[in-house]
Amino acid sequence: MIDSLLGLLLLGDGRFPAGGHAHSAGVEAAIADGRVTDEASLEAFVAARLATVGLVDAAIAAATLTGPLDLDALRAVDAEADARILVPALRRSSRRLGRQLARASGRCWPDAVFVTLAEACPDGAHQSVAIGCAGSVIGASADQIAALALHHAATTPAQAGVRLLGLDPVGVAAIVARLAPLSAALAADAVAAARGPLTGLPASSSPMVDIAATAHAAWETRHFAT
């Protein structure tokens, strides 16, 4: 019997080898063009990310977990995730992260779900779909897995801000803590949406982040993949 709490703690740990350390979730580009310069602007960036990409990822992860985990269902939910990521470079990164998350999770908690996921998405499932599958295997609830997806949406850009701007790690941790009520409200919205049809899942985006991501992918030198 898998301890779902331990599983959630492992999946939420930044040291879990799922590849997130190589991504800034748009913060590197935002620093370059002056949108993020300090703790206050980083907090605004993270809050906006939670309300857009974070909500979408949480809803897709919850929908994956609550739906059937057969080939057709996984392909369908992955297609919905794909349709909500407008920038090709971000689609590739999401699949790369999903592939690594599924690989690491499959080693920790061997289960046929990860075999089915690999068959359904041979190029790698999107990260949100892989999170949902991992949540199902460890026995997490939809509420817990939505909260986990939002945790990733907050901590990835927050920690990139520490590394790129040399911000106080304690102050940045406080940013994530202050945004906890927003994350909780968005998790509830994500789970409610996940109980409906896949086509009704949130499709929020940030045009500025998408434009910056397109430019970032063409940089000759960068610290992060996204």
C-alpha positions as protocol buffer text, in pm:
chain_id: "A"
residue {
  index: 1
  type: MET
  ca { x: 0 y: 0 z: 0 }
}
residue {
  index: 2
  type: ILE
  ca { x: 151 y: 333 z: -109 }
}
residue {
  index: 3
  type: ASP
  ca { x: 147 y: 615 z: 145 }
}
residue {
  index: 4
  type: SER
  ca { x: -17 y: 894 z: -55 }
}
residue {
  index: 5
  type: LEU
  ca { x: 119 y: 1164 z: 175 }
}
residue {
  index: 6
  type: LEU
  ca { x: 476 y: 1044 z: 127 }
}
residue {
  index: 7
  type: GLY
  ca { x: 413 y: 1022 z: -245 }
}
residue {
  index: 8
  type: LEU
  ca { x: 286 y: 1381 z: -258 }
}
residue {
  index: 9
  type: LEU
  ca { x: 585 y: 1500 z: -57 }
}
residue {
  index: 10
  type: LEU
  ca { x: 823 y: 1332 z: -300 }
}
residue {
  index: 11
  type: LEU
  ca { x: 645 y: 1466 z: -608 }
}
residue {
  index: 12
  type: GLY
  ca { x: 638 y: 1815 z: -459 }
}
residue {
  index: 13
  type: ASP
  ca { x: 1005 y: 1813 z: -358 }
}
residue {
  index: 14
  type: GLY
  ca { x: 1223 y: 2023 z: -586 }
}
residue {
  index: 15
  type: ARG
  ca { x: 1491 y: 1753 z: -559 }
}
residue {
  index: 16
  type: PHE
  ca { x: 1265 y: 1490 z: -717 }
}
residue {
  index: 17
  type: PRO
  ca { x: 1441 y: 1412 z: -1049 }
}
residue {
  index: 18
  type: ALA
  ca { x: 1166 y: 1529 z: -1282 }
}
residue {
  index: 19
  type: GLY
  ca { x: 1371 y: 1791 z: -1467 }
}
residue {
  index: 20
  type: GLY
  ca { x: 1206 y: 2104 z: -1330 }
}
residue {
  index: 21
  type: HIS
  ca { x: 1540 y: 2255 z: -1223 }
}
residue {
  index: 22
  type: ALA
  ca { x: 1619 y: 2326 z: -1590 }
}
residue {
  index: 23
  type: HIS
  ca { x: 1315 y: 2550 z: -1637 }
}
residue {
  index: 24
  type: SER
  ca { x: 1233 y: 2901 z: -1519 }
}
residue {
  index: 25
  type: ALA
  ca { x: 866 y: 2901 z: -1632 }
}
residue {
  index: 26
  type: GLY
  ca { x: 920 y: 3227 z: -1818 }
}
residue {
  index: 27
  type: VAL
  ca { x: 1109 y: 3414 z: -1547 }
}
residue {
  index: 28
  type: GLU
  ca { x: 1438 y: 3424 z: -1740 }
}
residue {
  index: 29
  type: ALA
  ca { x: 1270 y: 3606 z: -2029 }
}
residue {
  index: 30
  type: ALA
  ca { x: 1076 y: 3828 z: -1789 }
}
residue {
  index: 31
  type: ILE
  ca { x: 1399 y: 3934 z: -1616 }
}
residue {
  index: 32
  type: ALA
  ca { x: 1564 y: 4007 z: -1951 }
}
residue {
  index: 33
  type: ASP
  ca { x: 1286 y: 4241 z: -2063 }
}
residue {
  index: 34
  type: GLY
  ca { x: 1246 y: 4409 z: -1724 }
}
residue {
  index: 35
  type: ARG
  ca { x: 913 y: 4264 z: -1613 }
}
residue {
  index: 36
  type: VAL
  ca { x: 1071 y: 4094 z: -1311 }
}
residue {
  index: 37
  type: THR
  ca { x: 1337 y: 4285 z: -1117 }
}
residue {
  index: 38
  type: ASP
  ca { x: 1275 y: 4219 z: -746 }
}
residue {
  index: 39
  type: GLU
  ca { x: 1062 y: 4026 z: -498 }
}
residue {
  index: 40
  type: ALA
  ca { x: 751 y: 4236 z: -558 }
}
residue {
  index: 41
  type: SER
  ca { x: 755 y: 4193 z: -936 }
}
residue {
  index: 42
  type: LEU
  ca { x: 840 y: 3823 z: -899 }
}
residue {
  index: 43
  type: GLU
  ca { x: 538 y: 3781 z: -672 }
}
residue {
  index: 44
  type: ALA
  ca { x: 314 y: 3949 z: -930 }
}
residue {
  index: 45
  type: PHE
  ca { x: 455 y: 3723 z: -1202 }
}
residue {
  index: 46
  type: VAL
  ca { x: 398 y: 3406 z: -999 }
}
residue {
  index: 47
  type: ALA
  ca { x: 43 y: 3510 z: -905 }
}
residue {
  index: 48
  type: ALA
  ca { x: -40 y: 3569 z: -1271 }
}
residue {
  index: 49
  type: ARG
  ca { x: 111 y: 3235 z: -1366 }
}
residue {
  index: 50
  type: LEU
  ca { x: -98 y: 3057 z: -1104 }
}
residue {
  index: 51
  type: ALA
  ca { x: -419 y: 3213 z: -1238 }
}
residue {
  index: 52
  type: THR
  ca { x: -341 y: 3116 z: -1599 }
}
residue {
  index: 53
  type: VAL
  ca { x: -107 y: 2826 z: -1671 }
}
residue {
  index: 54
  type: GLY
  ca { x: -131 y: 2697 z: -1316 }
}
residue {
  index: 55
  type: LEU
  ca { x: -509 y: 2671 z: -1329 }
}
residue {
  index: 56
  type: VAL
  ca { x: -498 y: 2494 z: -1665 }
}
residue {
  index: 57
  type: ASP
  ca { x: -234 y: 2244 z: -1552 }
}
residue {
  index: 58
  type: ALA
  ca { x: -419 y: 2175 z: -1227 }
}
residue {
  index: 59
  type: ALA
  ca { x: -746 y: 2110 z: -1410 }
}
residue {
  index: 60
  type: ILE
  ca { x: -583 y: 1876 z: -1662 }
}
residue {
  index: 61
  type: ALA
  ca { x: -398 y: 1688 z: -1388 }
}
residue {
  index: 62
  type: ALA
  ca { x: -721 y: 1648 z: -1190 }
}
residue {
  index: 63
  type: ALA
  ca { x: -913 y: 1541 z: -1501 }
}
residue {
  index: 64
  type: THR
  ca { x: -647 y: 1280 z: -1578 }
}
residue {
  index: 65
  type: LEU
  ca { x: -663 y: 1141 z: -1226 }
}
residue {
  index: 66
  type: THR
  ca { x: -1043 y: 1126 z: -1211 }
}
residue {
  index: 67
  type: GLY
  ca { x: -1091 y: 984 z: -1560 }
}
residue {
  index: 68
  type: PRO
  ca { x: -1024 y: 637 z: -1699 }
}
residue {
  index: 69
  type: LEU
  ca { x: -658 y: 556 z: -1750 }
}
residue {
  index: 70
  type: ASP
  ca { x: -684 y: 365 z: -2076 }
}
residue {
  index: 71
  type: LEU
  ca { x: -519 y: 449 z: -2409 }
}
residue {
  index: 72
  type: ASP
  ca { x: -808 y: 645 z: -2557 }
}
residue {
  index: 73
  type: ALA
  ca { x: -874 y: 848 z: -2242 }
}
residue {
  index: 74
  type: LEU
  ca { x: -509 y: 938 z: -2194 }
}
residue {
  index: 75
  type: ARG
  ca { x: -472 y: 1041 z: -2557 }
}
residue {
  index: 76
  type: ALA
  ca { x: -782 y: 1257 z: -2528 }
}
residue {
  index: 77
  type: VAL
  ca { x: -672 y: 1443 z: -2216 }
}
residue {
  index: 78
  type: ASP
  ca { x: -319 y: 1485 z: -2355 }
}
residue {
  index: 79
  type: ALA
  ca { x: -467 y: 1635 z: -2671 }
}
residue {
  index: 80
  type: GLU
  ca { x: -658 y: 1886 z: -2459 }
}
residue {
  index: 81
  type: ALA
  ca { x: -332 y: 1979 z: -2284 }
}
residue {
  index: 82
  type: ASP
  ca { x: -158 y: 2016 z: -2620 }
}
residue {
  index: 83
  type: ALA
  ca { x: -429 y: 2249 z: -2750 }
}
residue {
  index: 84
  type: ARG
  ca { x: -377 y: 2481 z: -2454 }
}
residue {
  index: 85
  type: ILE
  ca { x: -2 y: 2530 z: -2505 }
}
residue {
  index: 86
  type: LEU
  ca { x: 36 y: 2772 z: -2794 }
}
residue {
  index: 87
  type: VAL
  ca { x: 414 y: 2794 z: -2829 }
}
residue {
  index: 88
  type: PRO
  ca { x: 589 y: 2494 z: -2992 }
}
residue {
  index: 89
  type: ALA
  ca { x: 893 y: 2529 z: -2766 }
}
residue {
  index: 90
  type: LEU
  ca { x: 672 y: 2515 z: -2458 }
}
residue {
  index: 91
  type: ARG
  ca { x: 488 y: 2210 z: -2594 }
}
residue {
  index: 92
  type: ARG
  ca { x: 820 y: 2032 z: -2637 }
}
residue {
  index: 93
  type: SER
  ca { x: 933 y: 2128 z: -2288 }
}
residue {
  index: 94
  type: SER
  ca { x: 605 y: 2016 z: -2134 }
}
residue {
  index: 95
  type: ARG
  ca { x: 638 y: 1676 z: -2300 }
}
residue {
  index: 96
  type: ARG
  ca { x: 1001 y: 1647 z: -2195 }
}
residue {
  index: 97
  type: LEU
  ca { x: 905 y: 1724 z: -1836 }
}
residue {
  index: 98
  type: GLY
  ca { x: 616 y: 1481 z: -1852 }
}
residue {
  index: 99
  type: ARG
  ca { x: 839 y: 1207 z: -1988 }
}
residue {
  index: 100
  type: GLN
  ca { x: 1094 y: 1260 z: -1710 }
}
residue {
  index: 101
  type: LEU
  ca { x: 825 y: 1277 z: -1440 }
}
residue {
  index: 102
  type: ALA
  ca { x: 668 y: 953 z: -1564 }
}
residue {
  index: 103
  type: ARG
  ca { x: 1008 y: 785 z: -1575 }
}
residue {
  index: 104
  type: ALA
  ca { x: 1102 y: 889 z: -1222 }
}
residue {
  index: 105
  type: SER
  ca { x: 756 y: 806 z: -1086 }
}
residue {
  index: 106
  type: GLY
  ca { x: 757 y: 469 z: -1258 }
}
residue {
  index: 107
  type: ARG
  ca { x: 1082 y: 379 z: -1085 }
}
residue {
  index: 108
  type: CYS
  ca { x: 945 y: 489 z: -747 }
}
residue {
  index: 109
  type: TRP
  ca { x: 601 y: 332 z: -785 }
}
residue {
  index: 110
  type: PRO
  ca { x: 606 y: 68 z: -1062 }
}
residue {
  index: 111
  type: ASP
  ca { x: 257 y: 49 z: -1211 }
}
residue {
  index: 112
  type: ALA
  ca { x: 95 y: -46 z: -1542 }
}
residue {
  index: 113
  type: VAL
  ca { x: -44 y: 309 z: -1567 }
}
residue {
  index: 114
  type: PHE
  ca { x: 298 y: 436 z: -1671 }
}
residue {
  index: 115
  type: VAL
  ca { x: 325 y: 166 z: -1938 }
}
residue {
  index: 116
  type: THR
  ca { x: -14 y: 268 z: -2077 }
}
residue {
  index: 117
  type: LEU
  ca { x: 87 y: 634 z: -2067 }
}
residue {
  index: 118
  type: ALA
  ca { x: 401 y: 561 z: -2268 }
}
residue {
  index: 119
  type: GLU
  ca { x: 195 y: 371 z: -2526 }
}
residue {
  index: 120
  type: ALA
  ca { x: -64 y: 649 z: -2545 }
}
residue {
  index: 121
  type: CYS
  ca { x: 198 y: 925 z: -2579 }
}
residue {
  index: 122
  type: PRO
  ca { x: 517 y: 776 z: -2729 }
}
residue {
  index: 123
  type: ASP
  ca { x: 679 y: 1121 z: -2752 }
}
residue {
  index: 124
  type: GLY
  ca { x: 601 y: 1185 z: -2386 }
}
residue {
  index: 125
  type: ALA
  ca { x: 278 y: 1300 z: -2225 }
}
residue {
  index: 126
  type: HIS
  ca { x: 240 y: 1660 z: -2118 }
}
residue {
  index: 127
  type: GLN
  ca { x: 361 y: 1728 z: -1765 }
}
residue {
  index: 128
  type: SER
  ca { x: 9 y: 1788 z: -1630 }
}
residue {
  index: 129
  type: VAL
  ca { x: -108 y: 1451 z: -1762 }
}
residue {
  index: 130
  type: ALA
  ca { x: 193 y: 1275 z: -1608 }
}
residue {
  index: 131
  type: ILE
  ca { x: 119 y: 1445 z: -1275 }
}
residue {
  index: 132
  type: GLY
  ca { x: -237 y: 1314 z: -1289 }
}
residue {
  index: 133
  type: CYS
  ca { x: -118 y: 961 z: -1363 }
}
residue {
  index: 134
  type: ALA
  ca { x: 134 y: 971 z: -1081 }
}
residue {
  index: 135
  type: GLY
  ca { x: -137 y: 1101 z: -849 }
}
residue {
  index: 136
  type: SER
  ca { x: -361 y: 810 z: -939 }
}
residue {
  index: 137
  type: VAL
  ca { x: -86 y: 558 z: -869 }
}
residue {
  index: 138
  type: ILE
  ca { x: -2 y: 698 z: -524 }
}
residue {
  index: 139
  type: GLY
  ca { x: -370 y: 720 z: -428 }
}
residue {
  index: 140
  type: ALA
  ca { x: -392 y: 1100 z: -415 }
}
residue {
  index: 141
  type: SER
  ca { x: -724 y: 1280 z: -442 }
}
residue {
  index: 142
  type: ALA
  ca { x: -815 y: 1523 z: -719 }
}
residue {
  index: 143
  type: ASP
  ca { x: -789 y: 1810 z: -470 }
}
residue {
  index: 144
  type: GLN
  ca { x: -441 y: 1702 z: -367 }
}
residue {
  index: 145
  type: ILE
  ca { x: -313 y: 1660 z: -721 }
}
residue {
  index: 146
  type: ALA
  ca { x: -455 y: 1996 z: -831 }
}
residue {
  index: 147
  type: ALA
  ca { x: -279 y: 2158 z: -536 }
}
residue {
  index: 148
  type: LEU
  ca { x: 43 y: 1980 z: -633 }
}
residue {
  index: 149
  type: ALA
  ca { x: 24 y: 2109 z: -991 }
}
residue {
  index: 150
  type: LEU
  ca { x: -25 y: 2463 z: -861 }
}
residue {
  index: 151
  type: HIS
  ca { x: 267 y: 2415 z: -621 }
}
residue {
  index: 152
  type: HIS
  ca { x: 489 y: 2339 z: -920 }
}
residue {
  index: 153
  type: ALA
  ca { x: 350 y: 2641 z: -1105 }
}
residue {
  index: 154
  type: ALA
  ca { x: 455 y: 2863 z: -815 }
}
residue {
  index: 155
  type: THR
  ca { x: 785 y: 2716 z: -704 }
}
residue {
  index: 156
  type: THR
  ca { x: 943 y: 2673 z: -1049 }
}
residue {
  index: 157
  type: PRO
  ca { x: 947 y: 3046 z: -1135 }
}
residue {
  index: 158
  type: ALA
  ca { x: 1006 y: 3144 z: -773 }
}
residue {
  index: 159
  type: GLN
  ca { x: 1325 y: 2940 z: -744 }
}
residue {
  index: 160
  type: ALA
  ca { x: 1443 y: 3059 z: -1084 }
}
residue {
  index: 161
  type: GLY
  ca { x: 1414 y: 3413 z: -949 }
}
residue {
  index: 162
  type: VAL
  ca { x: 1647 y: 3321 z: -664 }
}
residue {
  index: 163
  type: ARG
  ca { x: 1904 y: 3180 z: -903 }
}
residue {
  index: 164
  type: LEU
  ca { x: 1890 y: 3455 z: -1165 }
}
residue {
  index: 165
  type: LEU
  ca { x: 1849 y: 3764 z: -949 }
}
residue {
  index: 166
  type: GLY
  ca { x: 2020 y: 3649 z: -631 }
}
residue {
  index: 167
  type: LEU
  ca { x: 1705 y: 3716 z: -430 }
}
residue {
  index: 168
  type: ASP
  ca { x: 1678 y: 3620 z: -65 }
}
residue {
  index: 169
  type: PRO
  ca { x: 1559 y: 3256 z: -58 }
}
residue {
  index: 170
  type: VAL
  ca { x: 1365 y: 3323 z: 262 }
}
residue {
  index: 171
  type: GLY
  ca { x: 1184 y: 3616 z: 103 }
}
residue {
  index: 172
  type: VAL
  ca { x: 1099 y: 3408 z: -205 }
}
residue {
  index: 173
  type: ALA
  ca { x: 970 y: 3124 z: 12 }
}
residue {
  index: 174
  type: ALA
  ca { x: 747 y: 3381 z: 181 }
}
residue {
  index: 175
  type: ILE
  ca { x: 609 y: 3476 z: -162 }
}
residue {
  index: 176
  type: VAL
  ca { x: 494 y: 3118 z: -220 }
}
residue {
  index: 177
  type: ALA
  ca { x: 343 y: 3108 z: 129 }
}
residue {
  index: 178
  type: ARG
  ca { x: 152 y: 3434 z: 73 }
}
residue {
  index: 179
  type: LEU
  ca { x: 9 y: 3296 z: -249 }
}
residue {
  index: 180
  type: ALA
  ca { x: -123 y: 2982 z: -76 }
}
residue {
  index: 181
  type: PRO
  ca { x: -482 y: 3114 z: -43 }
}
residue {
  index: 182
  type: LEU
  ca { x: -486 y: 3193 z: -416 }
}
residue {
  index: 183
  type: SER
  ca { x: -351 y: 2845 z: -495 }
}
residue {
  index: 184
  type: ALA
  ca { x: -618 y: 2685 z: -275 }
}
residue {
  index: 185
  type: ALA
  ca { x: -899 y: 2876 z: -448 }
}
residue {
  index: 186
  type: LEU
  ca { x: -762 y: 2789 z: -792 }
}
residue {
  index: 187
  type: ALA
  ca { x: -727 y: 2421 z: -695 }
}
residue {
  index: 188
  type: ALA
  ca { x: -1097 y: 2413 z: -605 }
}
residue {
  index: 189
  type: ASP
  ca { x: -1184 y: 2574 z: -941 }
}
residue {
  index: 190
  type: ALA
  ca { x: -962 y: 2323 z: -1122 }
}
residue {
  index: 191
  type: VAL
  ca { x: -1126 y: 2022 z: -959 }
}
residue {
  index: 192
  type: ALA
  ca { x: -1474 y: 2157 z: -1033 }
}
residue {
  index: 193
  type: ALA
  ca { x: -1379 y: 2198 z: -1399 }
}
residue {
  index: 194
  type: ALA
  ca { x: -1225 y: 1850 z: -1409 }
}
residue {
  index: 195
  type: ARG
  ca { x: -1561 y: 1697 z: -1321 }
}
residue {
  index: 196
  type: GLY
  ca { x: -1709 y: 1829 z: -1646 }
}
residue {
  index: 197
  type: PRO
  ca { x: -1631 y: 1749 z: -2011 }
}
residue {
  index: 198
  type: LEU
  ca { x: -1268 y: 1776 z: -2123 }
}
residue {
  index: 199
  type: THR
  ca { x: -1356 y: 2045 z: -2375 }
}
residue {
  index: 200
  type: GLY
  ca { x: -1478 y: 2260 z: -2086 }
}
residue {
  index: 201
  type: LEU
  ca { x: -1144 y: 2263 z: -1904 }
}
residue {
  index: 202
  type: PRO
  ca { x: -988 y: 2609 z: -1850 }
}
residue {
  index: 203
  type: ALA
  ca { x: -788 y: 2754 z: -2138 }
}
residue {
  index: 204
  type: SER
  ca { x: -630 y: 3060 z: -1976 }
}
residue {
  index: 205
  type: SER
  ca { x: -304 y: 3193 z: -2116 }
}
residue {
  index: 206
  type: SER
  ca { x: -74 y: 3495 z: -2101 }
}
residue {
  index: 207
  type: PRO
  ca { x: 7 y: 3640 z: -2444 }
}
residue {
  index: 208
  type: MET
  ca { x: 311 y: 3829 z: -2314 }
}
residue {
  index: 209
  type: VAL
  ca { x: 459 y: 3511 z: -2167 }
}
residue {
  index: 210
  type: ASP
  ca { x: 391 y: 3321 z: -2491 }
}
residue {
  index: 211
  type: ILE
  ca { x: 556 y: 3592 z: -2702 }
}
residue {
  index: 212
  type: ALA
  ca { x: 856 y: 3603 z: -2468 }
}
residue {
  index: 213
  type: ALA
  ca { x: 884 y: 3223 z: -2473 }
}
residue {
  index: 214
  type: THR
  ca { x: 904 y: 3225 z: -2852 }
}
residue {
  index: 215
  type: ALA
  ca { x: 1188 y: 3475 z: -2840 }
}
residue {
  index: 216
  type: HIS
  ca { x: 1361 y: 3296 z: -2552 }
}
residue {
  index: 217
  type: ALA
  ca { x: 1373 y: 2970 z: -2747 }
}
residue {
  index: 218
  type: ALA
  ca { x: 1587 y: 3143 z: -3012 }
}
residue {
  index: 219
  type: TRP
  ca { x: 1844 y: 3288 z: -2771 }
}
residue {
  index: 220
  type: GLU
  ca { x: 2195 y: 3165 z: -2840 }
}
residue {
  index: 221
  type: THR
  ca { x: 2281 y: 3160 z: -2468 }
}
residue {
  index: 222
  type: ARG
  ca { x: 2037 y: 3101 z: -2186 }
}
residue {
  index: 223
  type: HIS
  ca { x: 2041 y: 2950 z: -1839 }
}
residue {
  index: 224
  type: PHE
  ca { x: 1706 y: 2770 z: -1860 }
}
residue {
  index: 225
  type: ALA
  ca { x: 1523 y: 2571 z: -2125 }
}
residue {
  index: 226
  type: THR
  ca { x: 1212 y: 2789 z: -2085 }
}
